[in-house]
Amino acid sequence: MWKRMTALLLILLLIPSMALAGRQYIIPDSDTRYLTEDELWEWDYESLGFIFNEIFARHGYCFEAGGKYDNYFSALPWYTPNQNTDNSAACYSQLSSLEWSNERLAKDVRAEMRSQGTTNPGGKHYLDYITFDHFDVLTGFTYTDMVAGQKLKVYSAPSASSWRGGNGKALVSTNGSVYVAGWENGWLLLMYETNNGSVRVGYVDGSAVKGNVKAPYLQFAYTAATCLRDVDLTDDPAASFTDIRTLRTGESVTYLSTYQNHYSWAYIETTVDGKAVRGFVSADALSAGDTLDENEAE
């Protein structure tokens, strides 16, 4: 009797950690069983790209720095990119025939979706299976334990002359949860929840930050892009989506990168009242935002 109760208690205690570990992968067993076409059709187009790249990521595939797959997998604790960046030598040779079969099937289903002109919008979305935070954290941003008691000025771009949210008074308190993406020219890009429950993404001056914040150096594309339609620019891609201003059809901006949560976001730079501003627009609203296949493993 007591043995059974003890065993049951151990199982109950292990369930949360087991579930957490399993949900670090979109399809946890795609490396040990053959996937089927029917189950892959249960996912949306976006998710299939992450599903087959997950197969490569298990073997340390080196994605293009700053791309959407690099941002996503770099935030996961199990992913370690190979020191040898030659994927043919360091990654491809490690895949089993089963993994190659699953990778090809996922690509074939995506190709079929494209031929039918659909992204399968009613399908499952990958972030429903890995996100646990109370707001919709962007891939590429990692929870970081910063020295408490700091209140740091936040700017939309890595410059004190750039546009600043919160009516020009945006601040982040390190007593709350802070998610960090990386460093750019001595500025730290981070994501945090504001006092009113919205979310803000912006930069703090590294010289004002106490302690040693370990984070990667950011690498952005800095390519010209054009708005395909009127679209709102926001520095809150996770909660209230409050707009900074509306970008008009045909307006030119600078495309920096693509980030994901339950949406696909193009991270861009433009101006507001003559000041540099960075923020997010729906990825499908840009000429350079057609990045469904960006940085995929081949």
Phi, psi and omega in degrees: 000308181293326178298319180293318180295320179296317179297318179296318179298318179298320179297315181297323179291329183278338185304310181301315182291325178295318180295319180298316181296317180297326184274008169281350177241146177289309172238098189300333185247026180291354177260358184232352177218157178281127175283163179243156179298320182298317182289327178290330175290352176282348182258159174278170185301313181305315184294325181298325177299320179285330180295312182282334174288335175299325178298315179289322183299328177303333182255020172078024179307135180267106179279162179298127184303130178085355178283172186294326179285323175298315179300318184290304187288330180296339180275353182266136187294337184274347185273124175230110181294145179294143175294326175277111185278001175281096186297329179299319182275320190267339186241303188304323183292345182271344183286140175279167177298327176297315180295319178298322179296316180293321178298315181293321180296318179297319178293322179295320179294321176296319179297322178294321176300316180297318181294333178270359179067035181228150170257011180052056189298340178275000181284170179293149179250135189301326184288345174293347185249001179224351185267130181235355185282159184284346168232167193278080186297138177287144171298144183096347177254127186242135177304131185228129180275099181263160178302125184290163174087006180265143168235111189247138176292138182243130178240156184284339180225165183284063179196139178289350178264001181279169179298143182232128180287185180061040183056039178081011184232021185301130178224152171241134175261129180281003173283344178258184180286131178234131178248130187246138176261318180160186185255145172216112178052043177083004177248145184251121179273125183219171183222134184204164178267134181274174182296333182268009176091357174275182181234147177227140172245128181191187186246145170240148180290119183300333180291343179264354184273129177276144177084175182258107180265110180274118181203155182289164172273130185284143176231117183248163185281321183052055178246151180288141178218162181230139178287127180276345179200169173297134183209144180276137174265132182224153170255008178235086180269018190229342186223282186265344179056033181301131185275143173276312171195169179265126174272139186262155178307130180088353181290139180269138178221174175253120178277131182254308184193177175239130176239156183234142154224240173278002176227166175255122187242135168268126177267122189227169173233138176209206179228153172225120181053039177081001180254143175296139178217139174243145180188195189237140171229158176304131187299331182279003179266358182246150173296326177268005183269000178279071191246030181301329182253013185297131171062025180286149171290142180255000000 
